[in-house]
């Protein structure tokens, strides 16, 4: 007669690191001055610079994180800058 097989232990869960909620401002380049907030009641995401008072707001959903709002702000800044460069030429 053989031994009973031992129950295999499940692998330990990997801990997910928290994402940043504070970023550097694209206008004044001051580090950690932009704070992102998500208002889930009104589905609005806001990013505000505490130094130069620049702000950006966008729509949010249940999966939106602070980095998503900041990334959209950076993308919008780049889009506006490329449109201005194309108009000036």
DSSP file (Angstrom, degrees, kcal/mol; ACC not computed):
  #  RESIDUE AA STRUCTURE BP1 BP2  ACC     N-H-->O    O-->H-N    N-H-->O    O-->H-N    TCO  KAPPA ALPHA  PHI   PSI    X-CA   Y-CA   Z-CA
    1    1 A X              0   0    0      0, 0.0     2,-0.2     0, 0.0     0, 0.0   0.000 360.0 360.0 360.0 142.0    0.0    0.0    0.0
    2    2 A X        -     0   0    0      1,-0.1     2,-0.1     3,-0.0     3,-0.0  -0.462 360.0 -95.5 -97.5 170.2    1.2    3.5   -0.9
    3    3 A X        -     0   0    0     -2,-0.2     2,-0.2     1,-0.1    -1,-0.1  -0.397  42.1-102.7 -76.8 158.2    1.2    6.7    1.0
    4    4 A X        -     0   0    0     -2,-0.1     2,-0.2     1,-0.1    -1,-0.1  -0.589  40.4-108.6 -77.7 144.8   -1.6    9.3    0.6
    5    5 A X        -     0   0    0     -2,-0.2     2,-0.2     1,-0.1    -1,-0.1  -0.543  31.3-120.6 -75.2 137.7   -0.6   12.2   -1.5
    6    6 A X        -     0   0    0     -2,-0.2     2,-0.2     1,-0.1    -1,-0.1  -0.546  32.7-103.9 -75.8 141.9   -0.2   15.5    0.4
    7    7 A X        -     0   0    0     -2,-0.2     2,-0.3     1,-0.1    -1,-0.1  -0.476  38.3-116.7 -66.6 132.1   -2.4   18.3   -0.7
    8    8 A X        -     0   0    0     -2,-0.2     2,-0.3     1,-0.1    -1,-0.1  -0.524  25.1-126.8 -72.8 133.3   -0.5   20.8   -2.8
    9    9 A X        -     0   0    0     -2,-0.3     2,-0.1     1,-0.1     3,-0.1  -0.609  26.2-114.0 -78.8 138.0   -0.3   24.2   -1.2
   10   10 A X        -     0   0    0     -2,-0.3     3,-0.1     1,-0.1    -1,-0.1  -0.427  38.7 -99.0 -69.1 148.3   -1.5   27.1   -3.5
   11   11 A X        -     0   0    0      1,-0.1    -1,-0.1    -2,-0.1     3,-0.1  -0.340  46.7 -95.8 -65.7 148.8    1.3   29.5   -4.5
   12   12 A X        -     0   0    0      1,-0.1     2,-0.2    -3,-0.1    -1,-0.1  -0.360  43.5-106.6 -65.9 144.9    1.4   32.7   -2.4
   13   13 A X        -     0   0    0     -3,-0.1     2,-0.3     1,-0.1    -1,-0.1  -0.459  30.1-118.6 -72.7 141.1   -0.4   35.7   -3.9
   14   14 A X        -     0   0    0     -2,-0.2     2,-0.4    -3,-0.1    -1,-0.1  -0.636  28.0-122.8 -79.0 135.5    1.7   38.4   -5.4
   15   15 A X        -     0   0    0     -2,-0.3     2,-0.5     1,-0.0    -1,-0.1  -0.661  19.9-135.2 -82.6 128.2    1.2   41.7   -3.7
   16   16 A X        -     0   0    0     -2,-0.4     2,-0.2     1,-0.0     3,-0.0  -0.707  18.4-131.4 -83.9 127.1    0.1   44.5   -6.0
   17   17 A X        -     0   0    0     -2,-0.5     2,-0.2     1,-0.1    -1,-0.0  -0.500  26.4-106.8 -75.2 146.7    1.9   47.8   -5.4
   18   18 A X        -     0   0    0     -2,-0.2     2,-0.2     1,-0.1    -1,-0.1  -0.489  33.4-122.5 -72.2 142.3   -0.2   50.9   -5.1
   19   19 A X        -     0   0    0     -2,-0.2    47,-0.1     1,-0.1    -1,-0.1  -0.509  33.8 -94.1 -82.4 155.0    0.0   53.3   -8.1
   20   20 A X        -     0   0    0     -2,-0.2    47,-0.2     1,-0.1    -1,-0.1  -0.289  30.0-175.0 -66.4 151.5    1.1   56.9   -7.6
   21   21 A X        +     0   0    0      1,-0.1    15,-1.9    45,-0.1     2,-0.4   0.359  69.9  66.5-121.8  -3.0   -1.5   59.6   -7.1
   22   22 A X  E     +A   35   0A   0     13,-0.2     2,-0.2    11,-0.0    13,-0.2  -0.980  63.1 168.0-124.7 133.0    1.0   62.5   -7.2
   23   23 A X  E     -A   34   0A   0     11,-2.5    11,-2.7    -2,-0.4    10,-1.2  -0.760  37.7 -86.9-135.7 176.1    2.9   63.5  -10.3
   24   24 A X        -     0   0    0      8,-0.2     2,-0.3    -2,-0.2     7,-0.2  -0.663  46.8-109.8 -89.3 148.2    5.1   66.2  -11.8
   25   25 A X     >  -     0   0    0      5,-1.7     4,-1.2    -2,-0.3    -1,-0.1  -0.563  12.3-148.6 -80.4 134.8    3.4   69.2  -13.6
   26   26 A X  T  4 S+     0   0    0     -2,-0.3    -1,-0.1     2,-0.1    -2,-0.0   0.660  96.8  44.1 -74.4 -14.2    3.8   69.4  -17.4
   27   27 A X  T  4 S+     0   0    0      3,-0.1    -1,-0.1     1,-0.0    -2,-0.0   0.891 128.4  20.0 -96.1 -50.1    3.7   73.2  -17.2
   28   28 A X  T  4 S-     0   0    0      2,-0.1    -2,-0.1     0, 0.0     3,-0.1   0.506  89.9-136.9-100.7  -4.7    5.9   74.2  -14.3
   29   29 A X     <  +     0   0    0     -4,-1.2     2,-0.5     1,-0.2    -3,-0.1   0.707  47.6 154.7  56.5  23.6    7.9   70.9  -14.1
   30   30 A X    >   -     0   0    0      1,-0.1    -5,-1.7    -7,-0.0     3,-0.9  -0.711  45.2-118.8 -82.5 126.5    7.6   70.9  -10.3
   31   31 A X  T 3  S+     0   0    0     -2,-0.5    -7,-0.2     1,-0.2    -8,-0.1  -0.376  85.0   0.6 -70.1 142.8    7.9   67.4   -9.0
   32   32 A X  T 3  S+     0   0    0      1,-0.1    -8,-0.2    -2,-0.1    -1,-0.2   0.830  93.7 116.2  50.1  44.8    5.1   65.9   -7.0
   33   33 A X    <   +     0   0    0    -10,-1.2    17,-2.3    -3,-0.9     2,-0.6   0.556  50.4  84.1-111.5 -13.6    2.8   68.9   -7.3
   34   34 A X  E     -AB  23  49A   0    -11,-2.7   -11,-2.5    15,-0.2     2,-0.5  -0.815  58.4-169.3 -96.0 124.6    0.0   67.4   -9.4
   35   35 A X  E     -AB  22  48A   0     13,-2.6    13,-2.1    -2,-0.6     2,-0.4  -0.948   7.9-150.7-114.5 131.6   -2.6   65.6   -7.4
   36   36 A X  E     - B   0  47A   0    -15,-1.9     2,-0.3    -2,-0.5    11,-0.2  -0.845  13.8-176.5-105.2 135.8   -5.3   63.5   -9.1
   37   37 A X  E     - B   0  46A   0      9,-3.0     9,-3.0    -2,-0.4     2,-0.5  -0.963  12.6-152.8-129.2 147.4   -8.7   62.9   -7.7
   38   38 A X  E     - B   0  45A   0     -2,-0.3     2,-0.9     7,-0.2     7,-0.2  -0.979   1.3-160.1-123.7 121.4  -11.6   60.8   -8.9
   39   39 A X  E  >> - B   0  44A   0      5,-3.3     5,-1.9    -2,-0.5     4,-1.0  -0.845  10.0-178.4 -98.6  98.6  -15.2   61.7   -8.1
   40   40 A X  T  45S+     0   0    0     -2,-0.9    -1,-0.2     1,-0.2     5,-0.1   0.735  77.1  62.8 -73.3 -21.7  -17.0   58.4   -8.7
   41   41 A X  T  45S+     0   0    0      1,-0.2    -1,-0.2    -3,-0.1    -2,-0.0   0.928 120.0  23.6 -67.5 -43.9  -20.4   59.9   -7.8
   42   42 A X  T  45S-     0   0    0     -3,-0.2    -2,-0.2     2,-0.1    -1,-0.2   0.412 105.7-123.8-100.6  -0.6  -20.2   62.3  -10.8
   43   43 A X  T  <5 +     0   0    0     -4,-1.0    17,-1.8     1,-0.2     2,-0.4   0.927  63.5 138.4  55.6  51.1  -17.8   60.2  -12.8
   44   44 A X  E   < -BC  39  59A   0     -5,-1.9    -5,-3.3    15,-0.3     2,-0.4  -0.988  39.6-158.9-126.9 134.5  -15.2   63.0  -13.1
   45   45 A X  E     -BC  38  58A   0     13,-3.2    13,-2.5    -2,-0.4     2,-0.4  -0.951  14.2-170.0-111.4 133.1  -11.5   62.8  -12.8
   46   46 A X  E     -BC  37  57A   0     -9,-3.0    -9,-3.0    -2,-0.4     2,-0.4  -0.955  14.0-167.3-127.0 141.9   -9.5   65.9  -12.0
   47   47 A X  E     -BC  36  56A   0      9,-2.9     9,-2.1    -2,-0.4     2,-0.4  -0.997  15.6-178.6-125.2 125.2   -5.7   66.7  -12.0
   48   48 A X  E     -BC  35  55A   0    -13,-2.1   -13,-2.6    -2,-0.4     2,-0.5  -0.980  22.1-140.3-129.1 135.6   -4.6   69.9  -10.2
   49   49 A X  E  >  -B   34   0A   0      5,-2.9     4,-0.8    -2,-0.4   -15,-0.2  -0.820   6.8-157.6 -91.0 129.2   -1.2   71.5   -9.8
   50   50 A X  T  4 S+     0   0    0    -17,-2.3    -1,-0.1    -2,-0.5   -16,-0.1   0.660  88.4  46.0 -79.9 -16.4   -0.7   73.0   -6.4
   51   51 A X  T  4 S+     0   0    0    -18,-0.1    -1,-0.1   -21,-0.1   -17,-0.0   0.933 127.0  19.0 -90.9 -58.7    2.1   75.3   -7.6
   52   52 A X  T  4 S-     0   0    0      2,-0.1    -2,-0.1   -22,-0.1    -1,-0.1   0.429  95.3-127.3 -98.0   0.8    0.9   76.9  -10.9
   53   53 A X     <  +     0   0    0     -4,-0.8     2,-0.2     1,-0.2    -3,-0.1   0.651  53.6 153.0  64.1  18.5   -2.8   76.2  -10.4
   54   54 A X        -     0   0    0     -6,-0.0    -5,-2.9     2,-0.0     2,-0.3  -0.502  21.7-172.5 -72.5 148.3   -3.2   74.4  -13.8
   55   55 A X  E     -C   48   0A   0     -7,-0.2     2,-0.3    -2,-0.2    -7,-0.2  -0.962  18.4-169.0-143.4 160.8   -6.0   71.9  -13.9
   56   56 A X  E     -C   47   0A   0     -9,-2.1    -9,-2.9    -2,-0.3     2,-0.4  -0.987   6.5-171.1-147.8 138.4   -7.4   69.2  -16.1
   57   57 A X  E     +C   46   0A   0     -2,-0.3     2,-0.3   -11,-0.2   -11,-0.2  -0.982  10.1 164.2-134.3 149.8  -10.7   67.3  -15.9
   58   58 A X  E     -C   45   0A   0    -13,-2.5   -13,-3.2    -2,-0.4     2,-0.2  -0.920  42.7 -80.3-150.6 170.6  -12.0   64.3  -17.8
   59   59 A X  E     -C   44   0A   0     -2,-0.3     2,-0.3   -15,-0.2   -15,-0.3  -0.508  45.2-161.9 -77.9 150.7  -14.7   61.6  -17.6
   60   60 A X        -     0   0    0    -17,-1.8     2,-0.2    -2,-0.2   -22,-0.0  -0.854   8.5-167.2-128.4 162.9  -14.0   58.6  -15.4
   61   61 A X    >   -     0   0    0     -2,-0.3     3,-1.3   -17,-0.0   -18,-0.0  -0.752  47.9 -79.0-136.5-172.2  -15.4   55.1  -15.0
   62   62 A X  T 3  S+     0   0    0      1,-0.3   -22,-0.0    -2,-0.2   -19,-0.0   0.751 127.9  47.6 -65.6 -24.2  -15.1   52.3  -12.5
   63   63 A X  T 3  S+     0   0    0      2,-0.0    -1,-0.3     0, 0.0     2,-0.1   0.456  83.3 120.3 -96.2  -1.7  -11.7   51.2  -13.8
   64   64 A X    <   -     0   0    0     -3,-1.3     2,-0.2     4,-0.1    -4,-0.1  -0.424  40.2-172.5 -71.1 135.3  -10.1   54.7  -13.9
   65   65 A X    >>  -     0   0    0     -2,-0.1     4,-1.3     1,-0.0     3,-0.5  -0.734  39.6-101.8-117.3 170.0   -7.0   55.2  -11.8
   66   66 A X  H 3> S+     0   0    0     -2,-0.2     4,-2.2     1,-0.2     5,-0.2   0.865 120.9  57.0 -61.5 -38.1   -5.1   58.4  -11.0
   67   67 A X  H 3> S+     0   0    0    -47,-0.2     4,-2.4     1,-0.2    -1,-0.2   0.823 102.0  57.2 -64.8 -30.2   -2.3   57.5  -13.6
   68   68 A X  H <> S+     0   0    0     -3,-0.5     4,-2.1     2,-0.2    -1,-0.2   0.903 107.4  46.8 -66.3 -41.4   -5.0   57.3  -16.3
   69   69 A X  H  X S+     0   0    0     -4,-1.3     4,-1.9     2,-0.2    -2,-0.2   0.929 113.8  47.7 -65.8 -45.7   -6.1   60.9  -15.6
   70   70 A X  H  X S+     0   0    0     -4,-2.2     4,-2.3     1,-0.2    -2,-0.2   0.901 111.2  51.4 -62.8 -41.1   -2.5   62.2  -15.6
   71   71 A X  H  X S+     0   0    0     -4,-2.4     4,-2.6     1,-0.2    -1,-0.2   0.890 108.4  51.0 -63.8 -40.1   -1.8   60.3  -18.8
   72   72 A X  H  X S+     0   0    0     -4,-2.1     4,-2.4     2,-0.2    -1,-0.2   0.886 109.4  51.8 -63.9 -37.4   -4.8   61.8  -20.6
   73   73 A X  H  X S+     0   0    0     -4,-1.9     4,-2.3     2,-0.2    -2,-0.2   0.926 111.2  46.4 -64.0 -45.2   -3.6   65.2  -19.5
   74   74 A X  H  X S+     0   0    0     -4,-2.3     4,-2.3     2,-0.2    -2,-0.2   0.916 112.7  50.2 -63.3 -43.8   -0.1   64.6  -20.9
   75   75 A X  H  X S+     0   0    0     -4,-2.6     4,-2.4     1,-0.2    -2,-0.2   0.899 110.6  49.7 -61.3 -41.6   -1.6   63.3  -24.1
   76   76 A X  H  X S+     0   0    0     -4,-2.4     4,-2.4     2,-0.2    -1,-0.2   0.892 109.7  51.2 -65.6 -40.2   -3.9   66.3  -24.4
   77   77 A X  H  X S+     0   0    0     -4,-2.3     4,-2.3     2,-0.2    -2,-0.2   0.923 111.9  46.9 -61.8 -44.4   -0.9   68.7  -23.9
   78   78 A X  H  X S+     0   0    0     -4,-2.3     4,-2.2     2,-0.2    -2,-0.2   0.894 111.6  51.3 -65.1 -39.6    1.1   66.9  -26.6
   79   79 A X  H  X S+     0   0    0     -4,-2.4     4,-1.9     2,-0.2    -2,-0.2   0.917 111.5  46.6 -64.1 -43.1   -1.9   67.0  -29.0
   80   80 A X  H  X S+     0   0    0     -4,-2.4     4,-2.2     1,-0.2    -2,-0.2   0.900 112.2  51.3 -65.8 -40.9   -2.4   70.7  -28.5
   81   81 A X  H  X S+     0   0    0     -4,-2.3     4,-2.0     1,-0.2    -1,-0.2   0.875 110.1  48.2 -66.1 -37.9    1.3   71.4  -28.9
   82   82 A X  H  X S+     0   0    0     -4,-2.2     4,-2.1     2,-0.2    -1,-0.2   0.868 110.8  51.4 -72.3 -34.7    1.4   69.4  -32.2
   83   83 A X  H  X S+     0   0    0     -4,-1.9     4,-1.9     2,-0.2    -2,-0.2   0.910 111.1  48.3 -65.9 -40.9   -1.7   71.2  -33.6
   84   84 A X  H  X S+     0   0    0     -4,-2.2     4,-1.8     2,-0.2    -2,-0.2   0.884 110.9  50.8 -65.8 -38.6   -0.1   74.6  -32.7
   85   85 A X  H  X S+     0   0    0     -4,-2.0     4,-0.9     1,-0.2    -1,-0.2   0.891 110.5  49.4 -65.5 -39.0    3.2   73.6  -34.4
   86   86 A X  H  < S+     0   0    0     -4,-2.1     3,-0.3     1,-0.2    -2,-0.2   0.868 111.5  48.8 -68.6 -36.5    1.3   72.5  -37.5
   87   87 A X  H  < S+     0   0    0     -4,-1.9    -1,-0.2     1,-0.2    -2,-0.2   0.837 108.2  54.5 -71.2 -33.2   -0.6   75.8  -37.7
   88   88 A X  H  <        0   0    0     -4,-1.8    -1,-0.2     1,-0.2    -2,-0.2   0.702 360.0 360.0 -74.9 -20.0    2.5   77.9  -37.3
   89   89 A X     <        0   0    0     -4,-0.9    -1,-0.2    -3,-0.3    -2,-0.1   0.461 360.0 360.0 -86.8 360.0    4.4   76.3  -40.2
